[in-house]
């Protein structure tokens, strides 16, 4: 939850250090029984002391539910504040430890020289109760789930508990602001789709202006790798479509495997609806396309309108925010992943370029070695990446589409159950306590093996494929896919021979706009009526239909299949049909979801 810098800060109510009009607010929601809160509080006090009032350090109570000691300590601090000694009580409470009996609280009150009679009365007073309740309400509004929770200038801080890191977040130097802005953009669900749109517009502008010849020359420019007499040469467009897009399919393969192993597709009862919907959403567009092109020269393009662009579809749903129920987003994500799997199978089986036996045998050898590595539990990624590269060369030479190597590599990277978070956290805590620094010199000389142990513990929390996906995902979404869009959508509009009524164009556009929602909704309706699956109670059928139309945004995958199936002017026609069909699908789907708004709970 995002706040303005001064929102919720009340100088007359809050307990704070610093000058309210001079510095940024730093709010700590804490619990006096928490050792972690004590550590973070010590860091913040040092920063506040060194900044001489240039920050406003605010402490709010968030005692753990059901912890009587934490509740008693929180009330004691607020009650001491009634006598102007909040920070004195705050200090001795943290120094005291994690246990606070009524006698302990009374002794601390005497230690800081409070009026004990007034203090005893304040402990159970309505004013203290109201203050504690208000702190809890503010924590709930800020989505605080546990303590310590730190907010700097109204925004949650998730960085390191390191003095320099926190100071950067407070002072916000230029480098920090640029980094935060980039993190927000990359973390925005619709950012990948936005870049694809910009890349497509750029390609259309360049291709339809005086730069058309330069654009075509760049697409067809050949880059070669040479070693002795051996030479491997591809055009820029082919390097992107056959090589870089392999990385995209590697990411897609990792996502599919994760969903099958431990995600939405791992449980048959949960997976049934999106799998059936994906099947219907692939069959219906293919049938519509075939109806327009049966027996014609473009009949083999039936796979083009089958695909859903997951980045665009989920990005458009993210733009609508809370108007789209979360269960509908989960359904569409699972459907798009199942759809991707279907598209991969279609590409592998129907859009290769003939089959050469010798390279195919080499590919099977690579697959066998990776399989054996997985069986003996080799979890290091490097062997799989090296073998994946060799596999790509064999698949490319075999006549199958080279991107298939990315999917196969992803499927062969071994998966394992994530580590127990509680146990790893306990290990990290034990390591940190074992090297508790007692001074600046000790702090600077923490043994390398200790840092290595922490890194290993944190790395173990995720499966190997996750780390590879995390390293490559932004490169894929913000470089590879925009490059693919730029070099594959630059078709002529001015003077174009594009005819919307051409069979291949009609098949693609109607396949996306009509076939996708019809196939998805009809298949799911039948499955629900037969009792094979169940529609979430928070999703209305109107919203379901809107999501079906959004799934008609084919774009990346459809253009990819089109590029494998067609060439020349016919390919340009297919690309324009994909663009128009995707635009119509997006507009219709977004309109339906906006008009339907939040759902009415119903029984299905």
Beta strands, then each sheet from edge to edge (+ up, - down):
strand 1: 15-17
strand 2: 24-30
strand 3: 55-61
strand 4: 149-152
strand 5: 155-156
strand 6: 222-227
strand 7: 230-235
sheet 1: 1+ 3- 2- 4+ 5-
sheet 2: 6+ 7-
end
